[in-house]
Amino acid sequence: MSFDGDATIEEDETITGNVVVKGGDLTVFGRVEGDVLVVGGTLYVKNGARITGNARVINGDVVREEDGVVEGYVDQASASTASYRYDRGRFTRSGYRFEAPWTNPLTNLDNFIYHFNRVEGHFIGLGSEKRYYWDGARTISPYGFIGWGFKSHRWRGMLGVDRQFSISSEDENTGRILEFGIEGHSLTDSKESWIIGTNENTAAAVLIHEDFHDYFGREGASVHAGYYTKEDDIQMQFRIEFTADRYESLDKKTEWSVFGGKKVFRPNSPVDEGHMRSVIIRPGFSTVERTSRGQYGWSIYAVSEIADKGLGGRFSFSTLLTDIRRYQPLSRYDNLNIRFRLGTSGGLLPVQRIYEIGGLGTLHARPYKSGTGNRLILLNAEYILNADVLNDLDFWPSWLFSRVNLIFMVDAGFIRTVPRDYGWTEGFDNIRLSDFQNDLGLGISNRSGSWRVGFAWQTDRKAPARFFFRFTRPF
């Protein structure tokens, strides 16, 4: 089991297997039946905790209370003497990262980039993630990537430079950064990353001939100011930026896939081309932390964009999108996770800003992106039940479900189009329950609910069940 950032093993938890924590602290109240490796953090072994294997800490400390037990050896090493690959930029004790649910990494593995889609084919590149110098170790933070699309025959890349002012604290878990930055970019972009991430979409395109993103070219530059804070498990941001981009449509370039038989990729949808000048505001608040039972906490994020021809572009519109999530472990055996998403707008939206729902990650029993509009309400809820809770039933095949969880899903979605001169709050009146599309889903998953497989049914109309399979969380 591996964690990026702080992790906790609760008092009534037993982890069978090795535990690796990178760039954070590991606090053990319960039992680990295996070895423990902590890179760039502190291992806390609390009273009553037990680690049956060895405990190794690289660039960190071991704090063991009197009744905390490590049955194997305890080893502390520095990065220079350790055989484990240590990346100073990723696994320092202060973190140098801003880990919020709405952030997306640039790279796949260390500094390497690989993805595959129907407009670029295989894309290979190198990149460097943005670093947040909470401790003030540096004042300039560069980031970016460059790569080549083998079917689009085009270089894509990004280069950004931020000037950071750290408001440091003696507490290493607390930090504040005021930042000003500039960025230039040439991207094959998509607005569907909130539905399915790049890595999972690449796997679907390569293995089953399904590409769930639509793409457009976006070239230009931006300047921004941001304020970021972290305090223990609480992270907040407020960022405002001005962007000057040119949008272009992209064509499908490949039909290659390992499997998929006679399937073909969907045509790539065109967008409204031209120059766009806009101001974007991004506030966010997160208390989400990852444990062996899954995620826990709140995530609240919003993005508002105002584009105007007076800024030099060809588009005039405004949008507001809010995403609220709650991850709630109910007990050792079950979790409840909820997402609420609301979108509204004013003016004439270009195609690349229209709201879309249906299918994967939104309304699981519906055709993909079957609903479009400029007013959106989406509610997703999932209840994850550890199958071990049913072991008292004599007929229950516990040998089969010992490491499997049952997952129950409910989706409800509303989308409509209203006149473009409506204000943000207009267009949500006279909503009836019958205006919502509703789904129910049933499947099996691992404990955190990341990989999952099952079926979803429409409840407001008669239609065949739809199969779903994911290996990352839908939200």
C-alpha positions as CSV (number, residue, x, y, z in Angstrom):
1,M,0.0,0.0,0.0
2,S,1.5,3.4,-1.0
3,F,0.6,6.9,0.0
4,D,1.7,10.3,-1.3
5,G,1.6,12.7,1.6
6,D,0.5,12.2,5.2
7,A,-1.2,8.9,6.2
8,T,-2.7,7.4,9.3
9,I,-3.4,3.8,10.3
10,E,-6.2,3.9,12.8
11,E,-6.4,2.0,16.1
12,D,-8.8,-0.7,14.8
13,E,-7.0,-1.2,11.4
14,T,-4.8,-4.0,10.4
15,I,-2.8,-3.6,7.2
16,T,-1.6,-6.8,5.6
17,G,1.5,-6.1,3.5
18,N,4.1,-3.4,3.2
19,V,3.4,0.3,3.6
20,V,5.2,3.0,1.7
21,V,4.7,6.8,2.4
22,K,6.4,9.4,0.2
23,G,6.7,13.0,1.1
24,G,4.7,12.9,4.3
25,D,4.4,11.5,7.8
26,L,3.0,8.1,8.8
27,T,1.2,7.7,12.1
28,V,0.5,4.2,13.2
29,F,-2.1,3.5,15.9
30,G,-3.1,0.1,14.6
31,R,-1.2,-2.9,13.2
32,V,1.0,-3.3,10.1
33,E,1.8,-6.9,9.2
34,G,4.8,-6.2,7.0
35,D,7.5,-3.6,6.5
36,V,7.2,0.2,6.6
37,L,9.1,2.7,4.5
38,V,8.8,6.4,5.0
39,V,10.5,8.8,2.6
40,G,10.8,12.5,3.5
41,G,8.7,12.3,6.7
42,T,8.4,11.1,10.2
43,L,7.2,7.7,11.4
44,Y,5.1,7.9,14.6
45,V,4.5,4.6,16.3
46,K,1.9,5.2,19.0
47,N,1.1,3.3,22.2
48,G,-0.6,0.0,21.3
49,A,0.7,0.1,17.7
50,R,2.6,-2.8,16.2
51,I,4.7,-3.2,13.1
52,T,5.6,-6.9,12.6
53,G,8.3,-6.2,10.0
54,N,11.1,-3.7,9.6
55,A,10.7,0.1,9.8
56,R,12.9,2.3,7.5
57,V,12.8,6.1,7.3
58,I,14.7,8.0,4.7
59,N,15.3,11.8,5.4
60,G,13.1,11.8,8.4
61,D,12.7,10.7,12.0
62,V,11.2,7.8,14.0
63,V,9.1,8.7,17.1
64,R,8.1,5.6,19.0
65,E,6.1,5.8,22.2
66,E,6.8,3.5,25.1
67,D,4.2,0.8,24.2
68,G,4.6,1.1,20.4
69,V,6.2,-2.0,19.0
70,V,8.4,-2.6,15.9
71,E,9.3,-6.3,15.8
72,G,12.0,-5.9,13.1
73,Y,14.8,-3.5,12.8
74,V,14.5,0.3,12.8
75,D,16.7,2.1,10.2
76,Q,17.1,5.8,9.5
77,A,19.1,6.8,6.4
78,S,19.8,9.9,4.4
79,A,19.1,10.1,0.7
80,S,22.7,10.0,-0.2
81,T,23.2,6.6,1.4
82,A,19.9,5.0,0.6
83,S,19.2,2.6,-2.3
84,Y,15.7,4.0,-2.7
85,R,15.6,6.6,-5.4
86,Y,15.2,10.0,-3.8
87,D,13.9,13.0,-5.8
88,R,14.7,16.2,-3.8
89,G,11.9,18.1,-5.6
90,R,9.2,15.6,-4.8
91,F,10.0,14.0,-1.5
92,T,11.4,16.7,0.8
93,R,10.0,17.0,4.3
94,S,8.3,20.3,3.6
95,G,6.5,18.7,0.7
96,Y,6.8,21.5,-1.9
97,R,3.4,20.4,-3.2
98,F,-0.1,21.7,-3.0
99,E,-2.2,18.5,-2.9
100,A,-5.8,19.5,-3.5
101,P,-8.4,17.3,-5.3
102,W,-8.8,19.9,-8.2
103,T,-5.1,19.9,-9.1
104,N,-3.8,17.8,-12.1
105,P,-0.2,16.6,-12.4
106,L,1.8,17.4,-15.5
107,T,3.9,14.2,-15.5
108,N,3.1,10.5,-15.2
109,L,6.2,9.0,-13.5
110,D,8.9,11.3,-12.1
111,N,9.7,13.7,-15.0
112,F,8.3,11.5,-17.8
113,I,5.1,12.1,-19.8
114,Y,3.2,9.6,-21.9
115,H,-0.3,9.6,-23.1
116,F,-2.3,8.4,-26.1
117,N,-5.4,9.9,-27.7
118,R,-7.1,10.0,-31.1
119,V,-5.8,13.4,-32.2
120,E,-2.1,13.1,-31.2
121,G,-1.5,9.3,-31.2
122,H,1.3,8.5,-28.9
123,F,2.6,11.5,-27.0
124,I,6.0,11.4,-25.2
125,G,7.7,14.2,-23.4
126,L,9.5,15.4,-20.3
127,G,8.3,17.8,-17.7
128,S,8.8,19.2,-14.2
129,E,6.0,19.8,-11.7
130,K,5.4,23.1,-10.1
131,R,6.8,23.3,-6.6
132,Y,5.5,25.4,-3.7
133,Y,8.3,26.5,-1.5
134,W,6.4,26.7,1.8
135,D,9.7,27.0,3.8
136,G,11.1,29.8,1.6
137,A,14.0,27.7,0.5
138,R,13.6,29.3,-3.0
139,T,11.8,32.3,-4.3
140,I,11.6,31.4,-8.0
141,S,9.6,28.3,-9.0
142,P,9.8,27.2,-12.7
143,Y,7.7,24.4,-14.2
144,G,6.7,23.1,-17.5
145,F,7.0,20.3,-20.1
146,I,7.7,19.6,-23.8
147,G,6.7,16.7,-25.9
148,W,5.9,15.3,-29.3
149,G,2.7,13.9,-30.8
150,F,3.6,11.1,-33.2
151,K,0.4,11.3,-35.3
152,S,-0.2,15.1,-35.0
153,H,3.4,15.7,-35.8
154,R,3.5,18.6,-33.5
155,W,5.4,19.8,-30.5
156,R,3.4,20.8,-27.5
157,G,4.7,22.4,-24.3
158,M,4.4,24.8,-21.4
159,L,6.8,27.0,-19.5
160,G,5.9,28.9,-16.4
161,V,7.9,30.9,-13.9
162,D,6.5,32.0,-10.5
163,R,7.9,34.5,-8.0
164,Q,6.9,33.2,-4.5
165,F,6.9,35.0,-1.2
166,S,6.8,32.5,1.7
167,I,5.2,33.5,5.0
168,S,7.0,30.8,6.9
169,S,6.2,29.3,10.4
170,E,8.1,27.3,12.9
171,D,5.5,24.6,12.4
172,E,6.5,22.5,9.4
173,N,2.9,21.6,8.7
174,T,1.9,25.3,8.3
175,G,2.7,27.5,5.3
176,R,1.5,30.5,3.3
177,I,2.7,31.6,-0.1
178,L,1.9,34.8,-2.0
179,E,2.7,34.2,-5.7
180,F,3.0,36.1,-9.0
181,G,3.6,34.3,-12.2
182,I,3.7,34.1,-16.0
183,E,3.1,31.2,-18.3
184,G,3.3,30.5,-22.0
185,H,1.8,27.4,-23.5
186,S,0.9,25.4,-26.6
187,L,-1.5,22.6,-25.6
188,T,-3.7,19.9,-26.9
189,D,-6.4,20.6,-24.2
190,S,-9.6,19.1,-23.0
191,K,-12.4,20.1,-20.6
192,E,-13.2,16.5,-19.6
193,S,-10.4,15.9,-17.1
194,W,-12.9,16.2,-14.3
195,I,-14.8,13.2,-15.7
196,I,-11.8,11.0,-16.4
197,G,-8.1,11.7,-15.8
198,T,-5.5,11.6,-18.6
199,N,-3.8,8.4,-17.4
200,E,-7.1,6.4,-17.2
201,N,-8.3,7.8,-20.5
202,T,-5.0,6.8,-22.1
203,A,-5.5,3.2,-20.8
204,A,-9.0,3.1,-22.2
205,A,-7.8,4.4,-25.6
206,V,-4.9,2.0,-25.8
207,L,-6.6,-1.1,-24.5
208,I,-10.3,-0.9,-25.4
209,H,-10.5,1.7,-28.3
210,E,-12.4,4.3,-26.3
211,D,-11.3,7.9,-26.0
212,F,-13.6,9.8,-23.6
213,H,-12.0,13.2,-24.1
214,D,-12.7,15.8,-26.8
215,Y,-9.7,18.0,-27.7
216,F,-8.9,21.4,-29.0
217,G,-5.7,23.4,-29.5
218,R,-5.0,26.2,-27.1
219,E,-2.0,28.5,-27.6
220,G,-1.2,31.6,-25.7
221,A,0.0,33.1,-22.4
222,S,-1.3,34.0,-19.0
223,V,-0.3,36.0,-15.9
224,H,-1.6,35.4,-12.5
225,A,-1.5,36.2,-8.8
226,G,-2.2,33.5,-6.1
227,Y,-2.4,33.0,-2.4
228,Y,-2.0,29.5,-1.0
229,T,-2.1,28.3,2.6
230,K,-1.8,24.9,4.3
231,E,-2.3,24.1,8.0
232,D,-2.1,20.4,8.9
233,D,-4.8,18.9,6.7
234,I,-6.4,22.2,5.6
235,Q,-5.4,23.7,2.3
236,M,-6.8,26.8,0.7
237,Q,-6.1,28.9,-2.5
238,F,-7.3,32.1,-4.1
239,R,-6.0,32.6,-7.6
240,I,-6.8,35.2,-10.3
241,E,-5.4,35.1,-13.8
242,F,-5.6,36.8,-17.1
243,T,-5.3,34.6,-20.2
244,A,-4.8,35.4,-23.8
245,D,-5.4,32.2,-25.9
246,R,-6.1,31.2,-29.5
247,Y,-8.4,28.2,-29.9
248,E,-8.4,25.8,-32.9
249,S,-10.3,22.6,-33.7
250,L,-8.3,19.3,-34.1
251,D,-9.0,16.3,-36.3
252,K,-8.9,12.6,-35.4
253,K,-5.5,11.2,-36.6
254,T,-5.5,7.6,-35.6
255,E,-7.5,4.4,-35.1
256,W,-4.8,2.4,-33.5
257,S,-5.6,0.4,-30.3
258,V,-4.4,-2.9,-28.9
259,F,-7.9,-4.4,-28.5
260,G,-11.4,-3.2,-29.5
261,G,-12.1,-5.3,-32.5
262,K,-13.9,-3.3,-35.2
263,K,-14.6,-0.4,-33.0
264,V,-13.6,3.1,-34.1
265,F,-12.9,6.3,-32.2
266,R,-15.6,9.0,-32.1
267,P,-14.9,12.0,-34.4
268,N,-13.3,14.8,-32.4
269,S,-15.8,17.6,-31.9
270,P,-15.0,21.0,-33.4
271,V,-14.8,24.1,-31.2
272,D,-15.4,27.8,-31.8
273,E,-12.1,29.0,-33.1
274,G,-10.5,32.4,-32.5
275,H,-8.8,34.5,-29.8
276,M,-10.2,34.5,-26.3
277,R,-9.2,37.0,-23.6
278,S,-10.6,36.3,-20.2
279,V,-10.2,36.8,-16.4
280,I,-10.4,33.6,-14.4
281,I,-10.9,33.4,-10.6
282,R,-10.2,30.1,-8.8
283,P,-10.9,29.9,-5.0
284,G,-10.6,26.5,-3.3
285,F,-10.7,24.9,0.2
286,S,-9.8,21.3,1.1
287,T,-9.5,19.2,4.2
288,V,-9.2,15.9,2.3
289,E,-6.7,13.4,3.6
290,R,-6.0,9.9,2.4
291,T,-6.2,6.9,4.8
292,S,-6.1,3.2,4.2
293,R,-9.9,3.2,4.3
294,G,-10.2,5.9,1.6
295,Q,-10.4,9.6,1.5
296,Y,-11.8,11.7,4.4
297,G,-12.8,15.4,4.5
298,W,-14.3,18.3,2.5
299,S,-13.3,19.7,-0.9
300,I,-14.9,23.0,-2.1
301,Y,-13.7,24.5,-5.4
302,A,-15.1,27.1,-7.8
303,V,-14.0,28.7,-11.0
304,S,-15.4,31.8,-12.6
305,E,-14.4,33.1,-16.0
306,I,-15.3,36.4,-17.6
307,A,-14.4,36.9,-21.3
308,D,-15.1,40.2,-23.2
309,K,-14.5,41.5,-26.7
310,G,-13.3,44.7,-25.0
311,L,-10.2,42.7,-23.8
312,G,-9.3,42.0,-27.4
313,G,-10.9,38.6,-28.1
314,R,-13.9,37.5,-30.2
315,F,-15.9,36.0,-27.3
316,S,-18.1,37.6,-24.6
317,F,-19.5,35.4,-21.9
318,S,-19.3,34.6,-18.2
319,T,-19.4,31.3,-16.3
320,L,-19.5,30.1,-12.7
321,L,-18.8,26.4,-11.8
322,T,-18.9,25.1,-8.2
323,D,-17.8,21.6,-7.1
324,I,-18.4,20.5,-3.5
325,R,-17.4,17.0,-2.3
326,R,-17.6,15.2,1.0
327,Y,-15.7,12.0,1.7
328,Q,-17.0,10.4,4.9
329,P,-15.9,7.0,6.4
330,L,-18.9,5.9,8.5
331,S,-17.1,3.1,10.3
332,R,-14.4,0.5,9.8
333,Y,-16.7,-1.2,7.2
334,D,-18.4,1.6,5.2
335,N,-17.9,4.9,3.5
336,L,-20.3,7.6,2.1
337,N,-19.0,9.9,-0.6
338,I,-21.0,12.8,-2.2
339,R,-20.3,15.3,-5.0
340,F,-22.5,18.3,-5.9
341,R,-21.7,20.2,-9.0
342,L,-23.4,23.4,-10.2
343,G,-22.8,25.4,-13.4
344,T,-24.3,28.6,-14.7
345,S,-23.4,31.2,-17.3
346,G,-24.2,34.4,-19.1
347,G,-23.6,35.5,-22.7
348,L,-23.0,33.4,-25.7
349,L,-21.0,30.3,-24.7
350,P,-18.4,28.9,-27.1
351,V,-18.6,25.2,-27.6
352,Q,-15.6,24.6,-25.5
353,R,-17.4,26.1,-22.5
354,I,-20.8,24.4,-22.7
355,Y,-21.8,22.1,-19.9
356,E,-22.2,18.4,-20.8
357,I,-23.3,15.4,-18.7
358,G,-24.1,11.7,-19.4
359,G,-22.2,8.5,-19.2
360,L,-18.9,7.9,-17.6
361,G,-18.4,9.7,-14.3
362,T,-21.6,11.7,-14.4
363,L,-24.8,9.8,-15.2
364,H,-23.5,6.3,-15.5
365,A,-26.5,4.7,-17.2
366,R,-26.9,7.4,-19.9
367,P,-25.1,7.8,-23.3
368,Y,-21.9,9.7,-23.0
369,K,-22.3,13.5,-23.0
370,S,-26.0,13.1,-24.0
371,G,-27.0,16.3,-22.3
372,T,-25.8,19.8,-23.0
373,G,-26.7,23.3,-21.9
374,N,-25.8,26.4,-20.0
375,R,-27.4,25.4,-16.6
376,L,-26.2,22.4,-14.8
377,I,-26.9,20.5,-11.5
378,L,-25.2,17.2,-10.9
379,L,-25.4,15.1,-7.7
380,N,-23.4,11.8,-7.3
381,A,-23.4,9.7,-4.2
382,E,-21.8,6.4,-3.5
383,Y,-22.0,4.0,-0.5
384,I,-19.1,1.6,-0.2
385,L,-19.6,-1.4,2.1
386,N,-16.8,-3.7,3.2
387,A,-18.1,-7.2,2.3
388,D,-16.5,-8.6,5.5
389,V,-19.4,-7.2,7.4
390,L,-21.6,-10.0,6.0
391,N,-19.4,-12.8,7.2
392,D,-21.8,-13.7,10.0
393,L,-24.2,-15.0,7.3
394,D,-23.6,-18.8,7.0
395,F,-24.3,-18.8,3.3
396,W,-22.1,-15.8,2.5
397,P,-19.0,-16.8,0.4
398,S,-16.5,-14.9,2.6
399,W,-13.6,-16.7,0.9
400,L,-14.6,-14.9,-2.3
401,F,-15.3,-11.5,-0.9
402,S,-12.7,-11.2,1.8
403,R,-10.9,-8.3,0.0
404,V,-13.9,-7.0,-2.0
405,N,-16.3,-4.2,-1.2
406,L,-19.8,-3.6,-2.4
407,I,-20.6,-0.3,-3.9
408,F,-24.0,1.3,-4.4
409,M,-24.3,4.5,-6.5
410,V,-27.0,7.1,-7.1
411,D,-26.8,9.8,-9.8
412,A,-29.1,12.7,-10.4
413,G,-28.5,15.3,-13.2
414,F,-30.3,18.4,-14.5
415,I,-29.3,20.4,-17.5
416,R,-31.1,23.0,-19.6
417,T,-30.4,25.8,-22.0
418,V,-31.8,29.3,-21.3
419,P,-31.5,32.6,-23.2
420,R,-28.0,34.0,-23.1
421,D,-29.1,37.3,-21.5
422,Y,-30.2,35.6,-18.3
423,G,-28.3,36.3,-15.1
424,W,-26.4,33.6,-13.3
425,T,-29.2,32.9,-10.8
426,E,-31.9,32.8,-13.5
427,G,-32.9,29.6,-15.2
428,F,-33.1,27.5,-12.1
429,D,-36.7,28.3,-11.3
430,N,-39.6,25.9,-11.7
431,I,-37.4,22.9,-11.5
432,R,-39.4,19.7,-10.8
433,L,-38.1,16.3,-9.8
434,S,-39.1,15.0,-13.2
435,D,-36.6,17.4,-14.7
436,F,-33.8,15.3,-13.2
437,Q,-32.3,12.2,-14.9
438,N,-31.7,9.5,-12.2
439,D,-29.6,6.4,-12.2
440,L,-28.8,3.6,-9.8
441,G,-25.6,1.5,-9.9
442,L,-24.3,-1.6,-8.2
443,G,-20.8,-3.0,-8.3
444,I,-17.8,-4.2,-6.5
445,S,-14.7,-2.2,-5.6
446,N,-11.5,-2.1,-3.5
447,R,-11.6,-0.5,0.0
448,S,-11.1,3.0,-1.2
449,G,-13.4,2.7,-4.2
450,S,-10.8,3.5,-6.8
451,W,-11.0,0.4,-9.0
452,R,-14.6,-0.6,-9.5
453,V,-16.8,-2.7,-11.9
454,G,-20.5,-3.0,-12.1
455,F,-23.8,-2.0,-13.8
456,A,-26.0,1.1,-13.7
457,W,-29.7,1.5,-14.6
458,Q,-31.9,4.4,-15.5
459,T,-34.7,4.8,-13.0
460,D,-36.9,7.3,-14.8
461,R,-37.3,5.3,-18.0
462,K,-36.9,1.8,-19.3
463,A,-33.5,1.1,-20.8
464,P,-30.8,-1.6,-20.7
465,A,-28.3,-1.6,-17.9
466,R,-24.9,-0.1,-18.8
467,F,-21.6,-1.7,-17.7
468,F,-18.9,0.4,-16.1
469,F,-15.3,-0.3,-15.2
470,R,-12.9,2.2,-13.6
471,F,-9.4,2.0,-12.0
472,T,-9.4,5.5,-10.5
473,R,-12.0,7.2,-8.4
474,P,-14.8,9.0,-10.4
475,F,-14.6,12.0,-8.0
